[in-house]
């Protein structure tokens, strides 16, 4: 399954949503913009966004 991940970056918070073309929202994620938060985003995206 292919998905598109949109990221809404702000100064202190990142929000991401994963979407597919059939069922819509696959997952949502929010974290701070620290190095730890960015790594968590990479992990979330690579593990199927659940």
VEXDREN-2710 file (C-alpha; in Angstrom, 1 decimal):
% VEXDREN-2710
k/r/px/py/pz
1/UNK/0.0/0.0/0.0
2/UNK/1.3/3.5/-0.9
3/UNK/0.7/6.4/1.5
4/UNK/1.4/10.1/1.5
5/UNK/2.6/11.7/4.6
6/UNK/1.9/15.4/5.1
7/UNK/3.9/17.3/7.8
8/UNK/2.8/20.6/9.3
9/UNK/5.9/22.1/10.9
10/UNK/5.7/24.8/13.5
11/UNK/8.4/26.3/15.7
12/UNK/7.8/24.0/18.7
13/UNK/5.5/21.2/17.3
14/UNK/5.4/18.9/14.3
15/UNK/2.2/17.2/13.2
16/UNK/2.0/14.6/10.5
17/UNK/-0.8/12.7/8.9
18/UNK/-0.6/9.6/6.7
19/UNK/-3.2/9.3/3.9
20/UNK/-3.9/6.7/1.3
21/UNK/-6.1/7.1/-1.8
22/UNK/-8.8/4.7/-0.7
23/UNK/-9.6/4.8/3.0
24/UNK/-8.3/8.2/3.9
25/UNK/-6.4/8.8/7.2
26/UNK/-4.1/6.0/8.1
27/UNK/-2.5/7.6/11.1
28/UNK/-1.7/10.9/12.8
29/UNK/1.3/11.9/14.8
30/UNK/2.4/15.0/16.9
31/UNK/5.7/15.6/18.7
32/UNK/8.0/18.5/19.6
33/UNK/10.6/19.7/17.2
34/UNK/13.6/18.5/19.1
35/UNK/16.1/16.0/17.7
36/UNK/14.3/13.3/19.6
37/UNK/11.0/14.4/18.1
38/UNK/12.4/14.3/14.5
39/UNK/13.8/10.8/15.1
40/UNK/10.4/9.7/16.4
41/UNK/8.8/11.1/13.2
42/UNK/11.2/9.0/11.1
43/UNK/10.4/5.9/13.1
44/UNK/6.7/6.5/12.9
45/UNK/6.8/7.0/9.1
46/UNK/9.0/3.9/8.6
47/UNK/6.9/1.6/10.8
48/UNK/3.7/2.0/8.8
49/UNK/2.4/5.1/10.5
50/UNK/0.2/3.4/13.2
END
